[in-house]
Amino acid sequence: MSALLAALRANGAANARFLAGPALILMVLGMMVLPLPTFLLDLLFTFNISLAVMILLVAMFTRKPLDFAAFPTVLLFATLLRLSLNVASTRVVLLHGHGGPDAAGKVIGAFGHFLVGGNFAVGIVVFVILTIINFIVITKGAGRIAEVGARFTLDAMPGKQMAIDADLNAGMIGEEEARRRRVEIAQEADFFGSMDGASKFVRGDAIAGVLIMVINILGGLIVGVAQHGMPIAEAGKTYTLLTIGDGLVAQIPALVISTAAGVVVSRVSTNEDVGEQLLGQLFSNPSVLFLTAGIIGIMGLIPNMPHIAFLTLALVLGGIGWGVYKRDLAKAAATSQAPQEAEAKAQAAAAEASWDDVSMVDQLGLEVGYRMIPLVDHAQNGELLHRIRSLRKKFAQDVGFLPPVVHIRDNLELKPNDYRILLSGVEVGRGMSIPNQWLAIDPGGVSQQIKGTPTTDPAFGLPALWIDVALRDQAQVAGYTVVDASTVVATHLNHLMHRHGANLLGRQEVQQLIERLGRESPKLVEDFVPKTISLTTFQKVLQGLLSEEVPIRDMRTIIDTINEHAPRLTALAANTGGQPDVGELIALSRRALGRAITQQWFPGDGDLRVIGLDVKLERVLMQAMTTSGGLEPGLAETLLRETEACVARQEAQGNAPVLLVPPPLRASLSRFLRHHLPQLGVLSNAEIPDERVVRVTALIGGSGE
C-alpha cells in the first residue's frame, strides 16, 4: 500500500511539472485578455518582484554558467509575464484611475506615492533614470558579453574536443567522462548562443516600458478629461502618478533580472560563487586594504569633508586589512613549521637505527615540490591522484598487465613546481607543473602567439607556454593544445610507463598473469611453467615484447606460440642447458602477433607507407651481422644519419615512422636504431599480414623515394 501511495505521489509530481508550462501560458493570456481585480493584480505584481529577486540570487550562487542553463528560457517567460502585467495594469488604470490613487491596487499606489513622494515629475525622472541604467548600461553590456562569449565558445569547441580526445587516448578519462565533457561543451555553446538572443528580449522590454508609459499618460488624459470630465491638471496628476507607479513596479524587476543576466554571462567559471569570488579577491591582499584605508582617512581630514563617514570607513578597512594580515602570517608560520617538524622527526628516528629504518626501493615513484602537494593530497582531494588511478587502469587494459602502484612523496630538495619520476629509485623523467595554470602546447601551425612563460612539454619535448586560466579559451582558438597541471604530470608518467614497460614487468607480475589465465583456461597453461619453459625465460620473452611497446594482452597467442616452438628450440639448445633461444621466441611471438602490431602502427585497412632498405645496403648489413656480429663505426653513423632523415620525411608527410626489414635484421637494427630514435618502429616482412598492401615511401641507402 505504501509503495502504491509513493507511486501516486511521484506520478502527481510529474504531472504537476508537466502542467507548469501550459499553466504559465494560460495565466499570461488571461492577464492580457481578462479584466483582473485589484487584489489579484497586487498578488501578481508581488510575485513578479519575488521572481526577479529569486532569479538574481540563483545567478549569484551558481558556480558556472551551465548551473543555470535554463536562464534564457526563464528570462523569456519573466519578460512575457511582466509585459502581460503591464497590459492588465493599463486596463485597470484607464478604467478605474479616476477613482483615486488606490484604484489600480495597493502596489501601484505605493510605488506612485510613497517611493516618489507623490510628485509625478520626480517619478518621471526616476523612471527615466532606471530605464537608462537598464537599457544603456546593464542590458547593452550583458548583450555584448553574451555575443562575444558565444563567438569564443564556438571558436574554442574544436580545441576542447581535441583536448578531450587527448585525455581519452592518454587514459586520463574513460568513455563515460569523455561523453559527459562533450555534452557539456555542446550545452555551453547552446547556452551562450541562447543568451545572445535572450538579451534582445531585455532590451526590447526596456524600450517597451518607455513607450507604455507615454501611451498610458496620453490615454489617461483622454479618458479622464473626455469620459470622466476631470480637469486637465487633475487628470494629468492622477493618471501620471498611476502610470509612474505601474512603470516602476515593472521596471525595478526588469532591472534586477537584467543584472542577473549580466552576472551569469560575465562571471569566470570557477569552483566559487560570485560572493566567494568577490570576498576572496577584493579582500585577500592586506596591502590594498591598508592603502585604501590611508587614502580614505587622509580625505576625511580635509576641512569641510564629512569626517565621521570617511574616518569610520577608514577604520573599518584598516581593521579588515589587519585581520587578513594576521591570517596570512599564521598560514606562513604553519607552512614553515611543517619542514622543521619533519626534520626533527627524521633526526629523532635516526638516533637509534634498527631494521625498521631499512626501506626497500619503490619500483615506480613520483616526487613533487611543495607547491604541487595540493595535487596529490588526499585531504584536498588531489586531482592528480584520480588521474594516476585511471592511468594504471588504462595501462592494464591496453598493455596487458597491472603496473605497480605509484608511490608519491614530496621532496623539499626539488624546486617548488618541479617533479621527477623514478623507476626502481633511478630518475627516468623530470618536469615542471604549475598549479592553477595551464600548459599551452604548440603542435605546429599556431595561428597567433599568446602571452605566457616559455617552456617545453616534458612528455614529448614540444615547445609550450604556461598561461593563466583566463587565456585558456584564447589559446585553444589560436591552435594550442591546452592541458591543466595534473594532466601534464599524468601524460608524462603514462609516456614513461609505456617506454619502460619491460622494467615494470617483474617475476611476480608474470606469475600473476599465468595464474589469472589458468583460472580462465586451465588447459592452456597446464605444465607450461616449468615443463615447457622456465618462468625466467618466459619473463624475458614478455619483456622483449614490451621493450618495443608491443602489448601482451593476447596472452593466449603468445603461450600457444611458445608451446608450439619451445620443444624444438629446447632440443636445438640441449648443449647450452636446454633452454630455448629467447631472441628466437620473441621473433616467433612477434610474427604470431603481427596483425596486432601492424594495426598498432597502421590503423584501418589502408596501404602501409613504410621506410625500406636499399638492396645493396641490405646485403651489406646481412654480411656484417653474420660475419662480424656488428656494424662498423662508419657504416653505423651513415645508417643512423640516413634513418633520421627518412623518419623526418615520413613524419612531415603524415606517415608512421616504420622501417620494414628482413626478419634476420629486425632485432639487431631495432636495438641500434631505437636507442637513438625511440619513436621509430622496426618491423619485419614476416610480421605483415598478407592482405595488407605495402608501399615504400622512403628508402635508406637509395637515391630518394
C-alpha positions in Angstrom: 0.0 0.0 0.0 2.8 2.4 0.9 4.5 1.6 -2.5 1.2 2.4 -4.3 0.9 5.8 -2.4 4.5 6.6 -3.2 3.9 5.9 -6.9 0.8 8.0 -7.0 2.7 10.9 -5.3 5.5 10.6 -7.8 3.1 10.5 -10.7 1.3 13.5 -9.3 4.6 15.4 -9.0 5.5 14.5 -12.6 2.1 15.7 -13.8 2.4 19.0 -11.9 5.8 19.6 -13.6 4.3 18.7 -16.9 1.4 21.2 -16.5 3.6 24.1 -15.2 4.4 25.4 -18.7 0.8 25.3 -20.0 -0.5 26.9 -16.8 2.0 29.8 -17.1 0.9 30.4 -20.7 -2.8 30.4 -19.7 -2.0 32.8 -16.9 -0.2 35.2 -19.3 -3.0 35.1 -21.8 -5.6 35.6 -19.1 -3.8 38.7 -17.8 -3.8 40.1 -21.4 -7.4 39.3 -22.2 -9.4 39.2 -18.9 -10.0 42.1 -16.5 -8.3 41.4 -13.2 -9.5 42.6 -9.7 -7.0 44.9 -7.9 -6.3 42.3 -5.2 -5.2 39.7 -7.8 -3.2 42.4 -9.6 -1.3 43.2 -6.3 -0.5 39.5 -5.8 0.8 39.2 -9.4 3.0 42.3 -9.0 4.4 40.9 -5.8 5.0 37.6 -7.4 6.9 39.3 -10.2 9.1 41.2 -7.8 9.9 38.0 -5.8 10.6 36.1 -9.0 13.1 38.7 -10.1 14.9 38.6 -6.7 14.9 34.8 -6.8 16.5 34.8 -10.3 19.2 37.2 -9.2 20.1 35.1 -6.1 20.2 31.9 -8.1 22.5 33.7 -10.6 24.8 34.9 -7.8 25.1 31.4 -6.2 25.9 29.5 -9.4 29.5 28.4 -9.8 29.5 28.1 -13.6 27.0 29.3 -16.3 25.7 25.8 -17.0 24.4 25.5 -13.4 21.7 27.9 -14.5 21.3 26.6 -18.1 17.5 27.4 -18.0 18.2 31.1 -17.6 17.4 32.1 -21.3 14.0 30.4 -21.1 13.4 31.9 -17.6 14.3 35.3 -19.0 11.8 35.0 -21.8 8.9 33.9 -19.6 9.8 36.6 -17.0 9.7 39.3 -19.7 6.4 37.9 -21.1 4.9 37.9 -17.6 6.0 41.4 -16.9 4.6 42.7 -20.3 1.3 40.9 -19.6 1.1 42.6 -16.2 1.6 45.9 -18.0 -1.4 45.2 -20.2 -3.5 44.2 -17.2 -2.5 47.2 -15.1 -3.0 49.6 -18.0 -6.6 48.3 -18.4 -7.2 48.8 -14.6 -5.6 52.3 -14.6 -7.6 53.6 -17.6 -10.9 52.0 -16.3 -10.7 52.9 -12.6 -8.0 55.6 -12.4 -10.4 58.4 -11.8 -11.4 56.8 -8.5 -8.2 57.8 -6.7 -4.6 56.7 -6.1 -5.6 53.2 -4.9 -8.0 52.5 -7.8 -5.3 50.4 -9.5 -4.3 48.4 -6.5 -2.2 48.9 -3.4 1.2 48.1 -5.0 0.9 50.6 -7.9 -0.4 53.2 -5.4 2.5 52.6 -3.1 5.1 52.9 -5.8 3.4 56.0 -7.2 3.1 57.9 -3.9 5.5 56.5 -1.3 8.6 55.9 -3.4 8.4 59.2 -5.3 6.6 61.3 -2.7 3.5 61.8 -4.7 5.4 64.1 -7.2 4.8 62.9 -10.7 7.8 65.0 -12.0 10.1 63.1 -9.6 8.5 59.9 -10.6 9.1 60.5 -14.3 12.8 61.4 -13.7 13.3 58.3 -11.5 11.6 56.1 -14.1 13.7 57.5 -17.0 16.9 57.1 -15.0 16.1 53.4 -14.2 15.3 52.8 -17.8 18.6 54.4 -19.0 20.5 52.3 -16.4 18.8 49.2 -17.6 18.9 49.8 -21.3 22.2 51.6 -21.9 24.4 50.2 -19.1 23.3 46.7 -17.9 21.4 45.3 -20.8 23.7 46.5 -23.5 26.8 45.3 -21.6 25.3 41.9 -20.9 24.2 41.5 -24.5 27.7 42.4 -25.7 29.4 39.9 -23.3 26.9 37.2 -24.3 27.7 37.8 -28.0 31.4 37.7 -27.5 31.1 34.7 -25.2 29.0 32.8 -27.8 31.6 33.6 -30.5 34.6 32.5 -28.4 32.8 29.4 -27.2 32.1 28.3 -30.7 35.6 29.0 -31.9 37.1 27.1 -28.9 34.9 24.0 -29.4 37.4 22.1 -31.8 40.3 22.7 -29.4 38.2 21.5 -26.4 37.2 18.4 -28.3 40.8 17.7 -29.2 41.8 18.1 -25.5 39.1 15.6 -24.6 40.3 13.1 -27.2 43.9 13.6 -26.0 42.8 12.8 -22.4 40.8 9.8 -23.5 43.7 8.4 -25.6 46.2 9.0 -22.8 44.0 7.1 -20.3 43.3 10.1 -18.2 39.5 9.7 -18.5 37.1 7.0 -19.6 34.4 6.8 -22.3 31.7 8.0 -19.9 33.7 11.0 -18.7 34.6 11.9 -22.3 31.0 11.7 -23.4 29.9 13.9 -20.4 32.5 16.5 -21.3 31.5 16.6 -24.9 27.8 17.1 -23.9 28.9 19.9 -21.5 30.8 21.7 -24.3 27.8 21.5 -26.6 25.5 22.7 -23.8 27.9 25.6 -23.1 27.8 26.7 -26.8 24.0 26.4 -26.8 23.8 28.4 -23.6 25.8 31.4 -24.8 24.1 31.3 -28.1 20.7 31.4 -26.4 21.9 34.2 -24.0 22.9 36.3 -27.1 19.4 36.1 -28.4 17.7 36.4 -25.0 19.4 39.7 -24.3 17.4 41.1 -27.1 14.2 40.4 -25.1 15.6 42.5 -22.2 16.4 45.4 -24.5 13.0 45.3 -26.1 11.4 45.2 -22.7 13.2 48.4 -21.7 12.0 50.2 -24.9 8.5 48.9 -24.4 8.4 50.2 -20.8 9.1 53.8 -22.1 6.5 53.5 -24.8 3.9 52.1 -22.5 4.5 54.9 -20.0 4.0 57.6 -22.7 0.9 55.9 -24.1 -0.6 55.4 -20.6 -0.1 59.1 -19.8 -1.8 60.2 -23.0 -4.5 57.7 -22.7 -5.2 58.7 -19.1 -5.5 62.3 -20.1 -8.0 61.4 -22.8 -10.1 59.1 -20.6 -10.0 61.4 -17.6 -10.9 64.6 -19.4 -13.2 63.3 -22.2 -15.0 60.5 -20.4 -15.0 61.5 -16.7 -15.0 65.3 -17.0 -11.9 65.7 -14.9 -9.9 69.0 -15.1 -6.7 68.6 -17.2 -4.3 69.3 -14.3 -6.1 66.8 -12.0 -6.3 64.2 -14.7 -2.7 64.7 -15.6 -1.5 64.3 -12.0 -3.8 61.3 -11.2 -3.0 59.2 -14.3 0.6 60.2 -14.4 1.2 59.1 -10.8 -0.6 55.8 -11.5 1.4 55.3 -14.7 4.6 56.1 -12.9 3.7 53.6 -10.2 2.9 51.0 -12.8 6.1 51.6 -14.7 8.3 51.4 -11.5 6.6 48.2 -10.4 7.6 46.7 -13.8 10.9 48.4 -14.3 12.5 47.5 -11.0 12.1 43.7 -11.5 13.3 44.3 -15.1 16.5 45.9 -13.7 17.0 43.1 -11.3 16.7 40.4 -14.0 19.0 42.4 -16.3 21.5 42.4 -13.5 21.1 38.6 -13.1 21.8 38.2 -16.9 24.9 40.3 -16.6 26.1 38.2 -13.6 25.6 35.0 -15.4 27.4 35.9 -18.7 30.2 38.0 -17.1 31.5 35.6 -14.5 34.5 33.3 -14.9 33.8 29.6 -14.3 35.5 28.6 -11.0 34.5 26.4 -8.0 33.3 29.6 -6.2 30.1 31.6 -6.4 30.0 35.3 -7.0 30.1 36.2 -3.3 33.1 33.9 -2.6 34.9 35.4 -5.6 34.3 39.0 -4.6 35.4 38.4 -0.9 38.3 36.2 -1.9 39.8 38.5 -4.5 38.8 42.0 -3.3 39.7 41.5 0.4 42.6 39.0 0.1 45.5 41.5 -0.1 46.2 43.4 3.2 48.4 46.0 1.4 45.5 47.1 -0.8 43.2 47.4 2.3 45.8 49.4 4.2 46.5 51.8 1.3 42.7 52.3 0.7 42.2 53.0 4.4 45.1 55.5 4.4 43.7 57.4 1.4 40.2 57.5 2.7 41.5 58.6 6.1 43.5 61.5 4.5 40.4 62.6 2.6 38.4 62.6 5.8 40.9 65.0 7.4 40.3 67.6 4.7 38.3 70.6 6.0 34.6 70.7 5.2 34.6 67.0 4.4 32.2 64.6 6.2 34.8 63.5 8.7 32.7 60.9 10.5 31.8 58.9 7.4 35.4 58.9 5.9 37.2 58.2 9.1 34.8 55.4 10.1 35.2 53.7 6.8 39.0 54.1 7.0 39.0 52.4 10.5 36.8 49.5 9.2 39.1 48.9 6.1 42.1 49.1 8.4 40.6 46.5 10.8 39.8 44.2 7.9 43.3 44.6 6.5 44.9 43.8 9.9 42.8 40.7 10.2 43.8 39.5 6.7 47.5 40.2 7.6 47.3 38.2 10.8 45.7 35.3 8.9 48.4 35.3 6.3 51.1 35.3 9.0 49.5 32.3 10.6 49.5 30.4 7.3 53.1 31.3 6.6 54.1 30.1 10.1 52.3 26.8 9.7 53.9 26.3 6.3 57.4 27.0 7.5 56.9 24.9 10.7 56.0 21.7 8.8 59.5 21.1 7.3 61.1 21.8 10.7 58.9 19.2 12.3 59.7 16.7 9.6 63.4 17.3 10.1 63.0 16.9 13.8 61.2 13.6 13.4 63.9 12.4 11.0 66.7 13.2 13.5 64.8 11.5 16.3 64.3 8.4 14.2 68.0 8.4 13.2 69.1 8.4 16.8 68.7 4.7 17.2 69.0 2.7 13.9 67.1 -0.5 13.5 65.9 -2.9 10.8 62.8 -0.7 10.6 65.0 2.0 9.1 65.8 -0.2 6.1 63.4 0.8 3.3 63.0 -1.1 0.0 63.2 0.9 -3.2 59.8 1.6 -4.8 59.5 0.2 -8.3 57.7 3.3 -9.6 57.8 6.6 -7.7 56.8 10.2 -8.1 58.4 13.0 -6.2 56.9 16.5 -6.2 57.9 20.0 -5.0 55.9 21.6 -2.2 53.7 23.8 -4.4 52.4 20.6 -6.1 51.3 19.0 -2.9 47.7 20.1 -3.3 47.5 18.0 -6.5 48.5 14.8 -4.6 47.0 15.4 -1.2 44.1 13.1 -0.1 42.8 15.7 2.3 42.4 18.2 -0.5 41.0 15.7 -3.0 44.1 16.0 -5.2 43.1 15.7 -8.9 46.4 14.0 -9.8 45.6 11.0 -7.6 42.5 10.3 -9.5 44.3 10.7 -12.8 47.0 8.2 -11.8 44.4 5.6 -10.7 42.7 6.0 -14.1 46.1 5.8 -15.8 47.0 2.5 -14.2 43.7 1.1 -15.2 44.0 2.3 -18.8 47.6 0.9 -18.9 46.4 -2.5 -17.7 43.7 -2.6 -20.3 46.0 -1.5 -23.2 49.3 -3.2 -22.4 48.1 -6.4 -20.7 49.4 -6.4 -17.1 48.8 -4.3 -14.0 51.7 -1.9 -13.3 53.0 -1.3 -9.8 51.4 1.3 -7.6 52.9 4.8 -8.0 54.4 5.8 -4.6 54.1 9.6 -4.3 56.3 11.7 -2.0 57.1 15.4 -1.5 60.8 16.3 -1.9 61.9 19.6 -0.5 65.1 19.4 -2.5 63.2 19.9 -5.7 62.1 23.3 -6.9 58.6 24.2 -5.8 56.9 23.4 -9.1 59.2 20.6 -10.2 58.6 16.8 -10.1 60.6 13.7 -11.0 59.6 10.2 -11.9 61.6 7.3 -10.5 62.0 3.7 -11.7 63.5 1.4 -9.1 64.9 4.5 -7.3 66.5 5.9 -10.5 65.3 9.1 -12.1 63.9 8.5 -15.6 62.0 11.7 -16.1 61.8 15.2 -14.7 59.5 18.2 -15.5 57.7 21.2 -14.2 54.0 21.7 -13.5 52.5 24.9 -12.1 49.2 24.5 -10.3 46.3 26.9 -11.2 47.9 27.5 -14.6 47.5 25.7 -18.0 50.1 24.4 -20.4 49.6 25.5 -24.0 51.4 23.1 -26.2 52.3 24.2 -29.8 51.7 21.2 -32.1 52.6 23.3 -35.1 50.5 25.6 -37.2 49.5 28.0 -34.4 47.6 31.0 -35.8 48.7 33.6 -33.2 51.0 33.9 -30.3 49.8 34.4 -26.7 51.5 35.7 -23.6 52.9 33.1 -21.3 56.1 31.6 -19.7 58.1 29.6 -22.4 58.8 26.0 -21.5 58.9 22.6 -23.1 56.3 19.8 -22.9 58.0 17.2 -20.6 56.5 14.2 -22.3 57.2 14.8 -26.0 59.6 17.8 -26.0 57.3 20.2 -27.9 57.5 24.0 -27.4 54.9 25.2 -24.9 53.8 28.1 -22.7 52.5 28.3 -19.1 49.4 30.6 -19.3 46.8 31.9 -16.9 43.3 30.4 -16.7 41.8 33.4 -18.4 43.8 32.8 -21.6 42.8 29.2 -21.9 40.0 29.7 -24.5 42.1 32.2 -26.5 44.9 29.7 -26.7 42.6 26.9 -27.9 41.2 29.2 -30.6 44.8 30.0 -31.6 45.5 26.3 -32.2 47.3 25.4 -29.0 46.7 22.1 -27.2 45.8 23.2 -23.7 46.0 20.9 -20.6 46.0 21.5 -16.9 48.8 21.0 -14.4 47.7 17.5 -13.3 47.3 16.3 -16.9 50.9 17.4 -17.7 52.3 15.1 -15.0 49.9 12.2 -15.8 50.7 12.4 -19.5 54.5 12.3 -18.8 54.1 9.4 -16.4 51.9 7.5 -18.9 54.6 8.0 -21.7 57.4 6.8 -19.4 55.4 3.8 -18.2 54.9 2.6 -21.9 58.5 3.2 -22.7 59.8 1.3 -19.7 57.1 -1.3 -19.6 59.7 -4.1 -19.7 61.2 -2.9 -16.5 57.8 -2.7 -14.8 57.1 -6.4 -15.6 58.7 -8.4 -12.7 58.6 -12.0 -11.8 55.6 -11.5 -9.5 53.6 -9.9 -12.3 54.4 -12.8 -14.7 53.3 -15.3 -12.1 50.0 -13.4 -11.6 49.4 -13.3 -15.3 49.9 -17.1 -15.5 47.6 -17.7 -12.5 44.9 -15.4 -13.9 45.0 -17.1 -17.3 45.0 -20.5 -15.6 41.7 -19.7 -13.9 40.1 -19.0 -17.2 41.8 -21.6 -19.4 43.5 -24.2 -17.2 44.4 -26.5 -20.1 46.3 -23.7 -21.8 48.8 -23.2 -19.0 48.9 -26.7 -17.7 52.5 -27.8 -17.4 53.5 -24.6 -19.3 55.8 -23.5 -16.4 58.3 -25.0 -15.8 57.8 -28.1 -18.0 57.7 -26.3 -21.4 59.6 -23.2 -20.4 61.0 -21.7 -17.2 59.4 -18.7 -15.6 62.6 -16.7 -16.1 62.7 -17.4 -19.8 59.0 -16.6 -20.2 59.6 -13.3 -18.4 62.4 -12.4 -20.8 60.2 -13.1 -23.8 57.4 -10.8 -22.4 60.0 -8.1 -21.5 61.4 -8.3 -25.1 58.0 -7.6 -26.5 57.3 -4.8 -24.1 60.7 -3.2 -24.8 59.4 -2.3 -28.2 56.0 -1.3 -26.8 54.2 -4.4 -28.1 51.2 -5.1 -25.9 51.0 -8.6 -24.3 47.2 -8.6 -23.9 46.9 -11.5 -26.3 48.5 -13.9 -23.9 46.8 -16.9 -25.5 48.6 -16.4 -28.8 51.9 -15.9 -27.0 51.6 -19.1 -25.0 50.4 -21.1 -27.9 53.4 -19.9 -30.0 55.8 -20.8 -27.2 54.1 -24.2 -26.6 54.5 -24.9 -30.4 58.1 -23.9 -30.9 59.8 -24.2 -27.4 60.3 -28.0 -27.6 62.1 -27.8 -30.9 64.3 -24.8 -29.8 65.0 -26.6 -26.5 66.2 -29.7 -28.4 68.5 -27.5 -30.5 69.9 -25.8 -27.4 70.5 -29.0 -25.5 74.2 -28.3 -25.3 73.6 -24.9 -23.7 71.5 -26.1 -20.8 68.3 -27.0 -22.6 66.7 -23.5 -22.5 65.3 -22.2 -25.9 66.8 -19.1 -27.5 64.9 -16.1 -26.1 65.5 -13.9 -29.2 64.0 -16.6 -31.4 61.0 -17.0 -29.2 60.5 -13.2 -29.3 60.7 -13.2 -33.1 58.2 -16.0 -33.4 55.8 -14.3 -30.9 56.0 -11.1 -32.9 55.2 -13.0 -36.1 52.1 -14.5 -34.4 51.1 -11.1 -33.1 51.9 -9.5 -36.5 48.3 -8.4 -37.2 48.0 -6.6 -33.9 51.5 -5.0 -34.3 50.6 -3.8 -37.8 47.2 -2.5 -36.6 49.0 -0.6 -33.8 51.1 1.4 -36.3 48.6 1.5 -39.2 45.0 1.6 -38.0 42.4 0.7 -40.5 42.9 -1.3 -43.7 44.8 1.3 -45.9 48.2 0.9 -47.5 51.3 0.6 -45.3 53.5 3.5 -46.2 56.9 2.5 -44.7 60.6 3.1 -44.9 62.6 0.5 -46.7 66.3 -0.5 -47.1 68.2 -0.3 -50.4 69.1 -3.7 -51.8 72.8 -3.1 -51.6 72.7 -1.7 -48.1 70.6 -4.7 -47.1 73.2 -7.1 -48.4 76.0 -5.2 -46.6 74.0 -5.3 -43.3 73.3 -9.0 -43.7 77.0 -9.7 -44.3 78.1 -7.5 -41.3 75.6 -9.2 -39.0 76.6 -12.7 -40.0 80.4 -12.3 -40.2 81.4 -9.8 -37.6 78.2 -9.7 -35.5 78.0 -5.9 -35.5 78.3 -2.7 -37.5 81.5 -0.8 -38.3 81.5 2.7 -36.9 81.4 4.4 -40.3 78.5 2.2 -41.5 76.6 2.7 -38.2 77.0 6.5 -38.4 75.8 6.6 -42.1 72.9 4.3 -41.3 71.8 6.4 -38.4 72.1 9.7 -40.3 70.0 8.5 -43.3 67.4 6.9 -41.0 66.9 10.2 -39.2 66.4 12.0 -42.5 63.8 9.3 -43.6 62.0 9.5 -40.3 61.7 13.3 -40.5 60.4 13.0 -44.1 57.9 10.4 -43.1 56.6 12.5 -40.2 56.4 15.6 -42.4 54.2 13.6 -44.8 52.0 12.4 -42.0 53.1 8.8 -42.3 54.0 6.5 -39.5 57.8 6.2 -38.8 58.1 2.5 -39.5 61.1 0.7 -41.0 60.4 -2.6 -42.8 63.4 -5.0 -42.9 64.0 -8.7 -43.5 63.5 -11.0 -40.4 67.2 -11.7 -39.8 68.0 -8.0 -39.4 65.0 -6.8 -37.4 66.1 -7.5 -33.8 69.7 -6.1 -34.2 68.5 -3.0 -36.2 65.8 -2.3 -33.7 68.2 -2.4 -30.8 70.6 0.0 -32.6 68.1 2.5 -34.2 65.5 2.7 -31.4 68.2 3.7 -28.9 68.7 6.9 -30.9 65.2 7.2 -32.4 62.7 5.9 -29.8 59.7 7.0 -32.0 60.8 4.6 -34.8 59.2 1.2 -35.3 61.1 -1.6 -36.8 59.0 -4.4 -38.3 60.0 -7.5 -40.3 58.4 -8.6 -43.6 57.1 -11.7 -41.8 55.0 -9.7 -39.4 52.9 -8.0 -42.1 49.5 -9.7 -42.8 49.1 -11.0 -46.4 46.1 -8.8 -47.1 47.8 -5.5 -46.3 49.5 -3.6 -49.2 53.0 -2.2 -48.5 54.3 0.9 -50.2 57.8 2.1 -49.6 57.7 5.9 -49.4 61.3 6.5 -48.2 64.5 4.5 -48.9 67.6 4.2 -46.7 70.8 4.0 -48.7 69.0 4.8 -52.0 68.8 8.0 -54.1 65.4 9.1 -52.7 61.8 7.9 -52.6 
